Amino acid sequence: MSDFLAVADPYLRLLGALLLATPVGWNRETHGDTMGIRTFPLVALGACAFVLLGQAVIGADSPEANARILQGLMTGIGFVGGGAILKHDDRVAGTASAASIWVVGALGAAVGYGYWGFAIALSVFNLFAVMLFGYLKKKHASH
């Protein structure tokens, strides 16, 4: 059984990253944002995959190499998030989705490194932030 778990572990991590990002993606999708149910889980999946590949290729014992992996992920996912920000006249939209996509990238990396509790917290906190603060923003705007 332990051999099966050792083989299945990276695939379970990939699946976990995908599933943990899905509620945030669904929330963004239902609010008509530029990124949603497909993008968020895919970003988490990709971040997790890069961490897993990096560890397989360079090993988990190199702090410098792991720092470079995280640095590349932060930059690359920031670029993806930048595509969600749209300017219409004097109004800017998509910043919550851009920030959420960055958090979801961290979620995927956390799963890749095996920090499940941290990844679950990121998913819950991200969803909480976009839902609660979105509600408060809408309520404030109606006054």
N, C-alpha and C positions, 0 to 999 in steps of 0.2 A: 504494500500500500504506500509506503514512503517513497518508493521509486516512481509510482504514478503521480504522487503529489509534486515531486521534484520536476517531473516532465511537464505537468499541467500548470505549475505555478505561473510562468510568464503569461500563459494564455488566460488564466484566471485574473491576472492583474490587468491585462488589456481589456477584458470584459468588464471588470470592476470600474476601470476608468471611464469606459463608455457609459455604463449604467449610472454612475454617480454624476455625470455631467448632463444626463438627459433631462432631469427636472428643470434645470436652469435653461436649457435650450428650449424646452416646451414653454416655459414662462415667456421667454423672449419671442418665440414664435406667435404665441397667442396675443401678444401686444403689437404685432405687425412690424417688428424690428427687422433690420436688414439681415441679421444673422439669427438662426433659430435652431430648430430641432435636428437639423443635419450638421450644422457647423460646430456647435458646442461639443457634442459627443466626439466628433472627428478630431477636434483640436486636443481634447483630453487623451484620446486614443493615440494620436501622433506624439504627444509629449511623453506619454508612458512608453511608447515604442522606442523613441530615441534614447530614453534613459536605459531601457532594457538592452538595446543594441550596444550602447556605449559600455555598459557593464560587461556584456559578453565579449566585446572586442578588447577593451583596455583593462578590464577587471574592476572590481568594486573597491580595491584598496588604494586607489590613486585620488586623493582629495583634489589635486590640481586639475586632473582630467575631468572629474565630476563637476568641478566649478565651471570649467569651460562648457560642458554640456548644458548646465543650467543657464549660463550666460547666453549661449546661443539660443536656447529656448525662449528666454525672456525677450530677447531682441526680435526673434522671428515672430513670436506670437503678438508682440507689440505692433509689428508691421501689419499682421492680419487684422488686429483690432482697429488700427488706423483706417482701414478700409470701411469700417462701419460708421465712421463719423462723417456726417453730411452737413453742409452749410447751405441754408436757404435764406437768402437776403441777410437779415441781421440775427437769424436764429440758427443755433447749432443743435443737431440731433444725433443720437447714436452713442453718446459718451458712456451711458450705462452699459450698453452692450459691449463696447470696446473694453471697458474695465472688467466686465464679467468674463469676457473671453480670456483675458489675462489671468484672472483667478482660476478659471477652468484649466488653463495650461499648467498652473502650479498644482492643481488637483491631480492632473495626469502624471506629472513628475513625482508627486508624493506617492501615488500608487506604485509607480515604477520602482521607487526606492523602498517600497514596503511600509510606508507610513500611512496605514489604513485609517487610523483614528484622525490624523491630520487631514487626510483627503475627505473623509466624511464630514468633518467640521467645516472645511472649505465649501463643500457642496451645500450644506445646511445654511451656513452664514451668507453665502452668495445669494441663495434663493430668498432668504429672509431679507436681505438688504434690498434686492430689486422689488420684492413684493411690498414690504412695509414702507420703505422710503418712497416707492412709486405711488402708493396710496396717499402718503402724507403730502407728496408734491402735488398730486391731483387735487386733494382737498384744499391745499393752500391756494392753488391757482383759481379755484372756484370762488374764493372770497374777494 
